[in-house]
């Protein structure tokens, strides 16, 4: 399963949290809900890609990532780039394997 382009999109187009850590938590919560709808969990994730607008956000986003994936420990690629909404500091993609091994 692929969960692509998960940004810190808030209900009613409200502003996302100000910090990269809190924005990453929002992204990861969205990913977790998408996985649950498919009968999977964060523990099924094997790879993530994190897009940040500034390399200075890497530690904060990495902390949120580590908290979410304490068990799975997926492969991780980090990219510094511009994102579609200037309010976003981070966007996360995830790949999960669902089913019997």
N, C-alpha and C positions, 0 to 999 in steps of 0.2 A: 504494500500500500504506500502511496506517495501522498504526503500532505505538503503542498507547495505554497509558497508565497504567504506565509502566515505573518501578518503585520499586527501591530498593536491597535487594531480597529476597535473603537469603543461604540457602545450603543448610542444611537442618535447623533453620530458624528461628533461626539464630545471629544475634547482634547485628550490625547493619551497621557499617561503619567509622564512626569518630567525627566526621570532618570532612566538610563539604559537598563539598569537592573530591573526596575519595575515594568518597563516596556517588555523586556524579555520574559518576565513572568506572565504577562498577558498573552504573549505569543504562545508560550508553552501551555497555558491553560486552554487556548483554542485548539492546539494540536492534540492535547489530551482528550478533549471532547470529541474531536473528529475521529480519533482512534477508537474511542469507546463506542461510537455509532457503528463501527465496523467490527466490533467484538474484540478489539485489541486494547493494549495499554502502552504506556511509555516504556515498559519493560520489553516490548517487542521491537522497539526502534533499533535499527542497526547502523543508520547513518544520518547525520544532520549537516546542514549547511547554514551558517550564520552570516548574514550580511549586516555590516555596521557602517555608519556614516563617518566614523572616525576610529582609528585604531586605539585611541585612548579609552574607548568603551569596551574593549575586549575583556578586561578583567571582570568588570561588573556583569557583563553578559555571560561570561564563562562561569561565574559563581552561580547564577540562576540556572544555567545548563547543568552544572554539576549537581545541584540540589534535585533537579527534576530527573536526572538520569543516573542517580547513585547506584542503581542495580545494573541497568542495561549497558552503560558505558559505550555508547555508539561511536563509530568513527566520526570525526568532526572536521569540517573544512570551514575556514573563516575567510571572508572576503570584505574588503573595504570598498564601498561604492556609494553612489547617490541613490536614494530611494524615492518612490513616486510622490509621497506626501512629505513635505519638509518638516513636519512635526515628528516623523518617525526617526528613531535612532537605530532601530534594529528590525530585522525581518528574519524569520527562521523557516527552513524547510526540513522535513523529516521523511525518512523511508523506514518502513516497518515490514517485518516478515510475519505473516499471519498463517496459522495452521500448524499441522504436525510436522516435526522435524524429521 
